[in-house]
Structures are given as C-alpha cells and as structure tokens.
Amino acid sequence: MTPRTPWQALTRARFPRTAWPWRSAGYLATGVVTGVPALLVLLLLVVFSLVLVGLPLLLLAGVALGGLERRRLRLVDLDPAADPHRVPDAPGLAAWLRVRVREQATWRELAYAVLHATVLWPLDLIVLAVALGLPAALMSAPVQLAFDGEEVKVVKAYLVTSYPQAFAAALLGAVLLVALLHPLAALAGARAALSRALLAPREAELRERIGEVTASRARLVDAFEAERRRIERDLHDGAQQRLVALTMTLGIARLDAPPGPLADRLAQAHDEAGRVLTELRELIHGIHPQVLADYGLGAALTDAADRSAVPVTTDIDLPRLPTAVESAGYFAVCEALANIGRHSGATRATVTARYGTSLTLTVEDDGRGGADPARGTGLTGLADRLAVLDGTLTIMSPQGGPTVLRVEIPCRPLPETETGPSGSSSPRTASSSARA
C-alpha cells in the first residue's frame, strides 16, 4: 500500500530514498513562510481590534489561513482535508458572516491561526535548523576550509585546521543528516495531524453535511416527480384533448365528403391523427401512468406485466409507498421488461415485489443471459436513478442465463390516510399471472 503520510512512510526500510523526507522538510519550510506574515497580520489586527474594527477582519484572517493550510497539508497528507464550512443560504457578506460566526470551524481556524503565528512556525524553524542546518554546516567544512585556507570553526563549536578533519566532519554531517530525517518526518507528521484535527471537519459536521445533502437530494427528487406529473397533466388535458377534437372533426368531414380524391385525403389525415393520438397516449403513460398515481406500485406493476411482450408471472404484495419510490420502482421494472423483450430471447419472466424494511423488486427471465450495463441497455441510467434514493441495483446474468435483476430501495410505507385515490387506502395486490 502506498504511504499516505510521513508516519506511514517511516515504517518502510527505504524511507530515506523516498520523497517523503523532502516533502516533510518542504512542509515545515512553507510553515515558516506562512507563519511570519501570519504573525505580522495577527499583531496588526489585534491592534485594530482594540477599537472593534479588526474583529471581523480577525475572523476573515483565520478563515483565509485555514483554507491555505488545508492546501499546504497536501504536501505531507495525500488525503485532502475537506472544507468544514457550510454554504450560506443567501448571497452577500452579511449572510456569509452570520454563518461563519455560528460555526465551530471558524473559531477553530482562528485558534489555529494564533497557534501557527506564535508557536508552530518557530518550532518548524528550530526543527529545520537542527535536522538540516546542522548536517549542512558539517558537510560544508571542506568548502569553508578551502575558502579560509588555515582554519575554520564549524557550527561555532569545532575547530578544523586540516582537510582530514574537514572531511571527517563532512562524513559526520552526512550520517547525521540520514539519521535526523526520521525525527524530521515524524515531527512533520505530528504537525500535519494537529493541523487536520483543527482545520478539517469533525464527524458531527460531516454528519450534518450529509444530512443536508440527503434532504436537498430528496427535495430535488420530489421536484422532479412534481414536474413530471405536471407535464403529464398538461399533455393529457391540453394536447391530447385537442388531438381528440381534431380526430373527431376529420372523421365527420370524412363522412360528409363525396367519394373522390378529397375523401381519400381526409381518410389519410384521419388515420394519421389517430396514430398520433395513440402515440401521445403511450407517451403520457410512459411519463407517469395514471394507475401508478391512483392505485400504487402493485397495480402499476401488474399493468406493466400485462403489456409486456414476454409472458410475465407476477407475485406482488405491497402497501402504498412514497411517490418517488413507487415511480423509481415502476420504471426499473419497465426497463427490465423492455430489455427482456428486446435482448434476452426469453420465453417467460417473473416479477416479484415485496416490502419489509425496504422495497425489494426482483425480475427474472429464462433468456440467454449476458446482460452488460456497458452495452447501453439502460442499466447504468437505471442504477443512477436508484442511487438518488439510496437504492441499489444488482444484476446476475451469466452467459446462458437466467438473468436476475434485483432492486432495493429503503423507504417507509405511507400512512393509511395518504394511500389510494382521494385519500382512501389501496388494497394489496395478491399473486397473479399476466399473459400466461
């Protein structure tokens, strides 16, 4: 496994020959580079804060430094630290400040900014001076002696007067460098762990964010279903009714027209209008079938099985479920039955629907098998649609068959007062056989 942090890299025998020692040194060095300006800015803002002008700027400085430090953390931590802040509900600086002041992450970033400006960067500098500066000074002894010509005092402590002594000091420096790379990386790893603890989102914040994403996704699903029902209603009450009126008008004109070319043209127009009306009705049924809205998933699945090109046996026992769940389950089964009719060569299929703690749908056929989502049979899009509801799609389709498609969607049944048309409850659908 590839090391993700200096601590993990330290367990490898070839650690000194990897990039991790130098990544660790770079992390500590850039800490000094950011720490000195942070100290100056902090002192300036503290002075301004005495007249209450610098308090908002102090918060802004902590947030800005936190964002920079999360990016700098990538030097020694290959797993990126997520931004712990929430997106404001409204635009503008005032809304942004209200959200940031109420977040714990903002105050942790401010605490980190103070710690970084006063303690951490001097510590980084000391570690670099000992781990890299001391060995570098020893290894430069021959060069210093060559420039001086007579003697040189290495690291202000050891007097070197000859080249054997200088090369011995250089050898000691090289050994010391290799030895000190390990504590250097260990301290860089500890420094990174402290930064992640203060700047990355906490578990509670992650749970809250996941809850927000889940709620937002549920709202999007509900909005999508509402829009689809609106389109179905507009087509049913608008375009379909006009086509019906047009078909009736053409039919009456066809009856009144005398035999001849005009009657033939009217007959063609009447037949074409009838075909368009049939296609529109099928389109409306595909958008959101009325039986699904009125009687629920059980009745809709029975209807879909009855219209299948392959004889289908159904075994369905379902209560009324949330609209989005029923819609996703219905179109999953319809897609599966369409694939069976087009690709499988099956002579029979079975649809089983049950509800325990989740909706479970199973579609099985006796076809040739080998169903592959990569071949564009709609299975990939079906899995994406189910994922929006935390559902899963499982396909078992060995060559030679049979193919079993299983859908699971976690949900809760609707209360009795919300089921069925006009608020009445819908009876469960018992086992039945369609197109036997």
Buried (B, 14 or more C-beta within 10 A) or exposed (E): EEBEBBBBBBEEEEBBEBEBBBBBBBBBBBBBEBBBEBBEBBEBBEEEBEEEEBEBBBBBBBBBBBBBBBEBBBBBBEEEBEBBBBEBEEEEEEEBBEBBEEBEBBBBBBEBBBBBBEEBBBBBBEBBEBBBBBBBBBBBBBEBBEEEEEEBEBBEEBEBEEEEBBBBBBEBBEEBBEEBBBEBBBBBBEBBBBBBEBBBBEEEBEEEBEEEEEEEBBEEBEEEBEEEBEBBEEBBEEBBEEBEEBBEEBBEBBEEBEEEEEBEEBBEBBEEBBEBBEEBBEBBBEBBBBBBBEBBBBBBBBBBBEEBEBBBBBBBEBBBBBBBBBBBBBBBBBBBBBBBBEBBBBEBBBBBBEBEEBBBBBBBBBBBBBBEBEEEBBBBEBBEBBEBBBBBBEBEBEEEBBBBBBBBBEBEBBEEEEBBEEEEBBEEBEEBBBBE
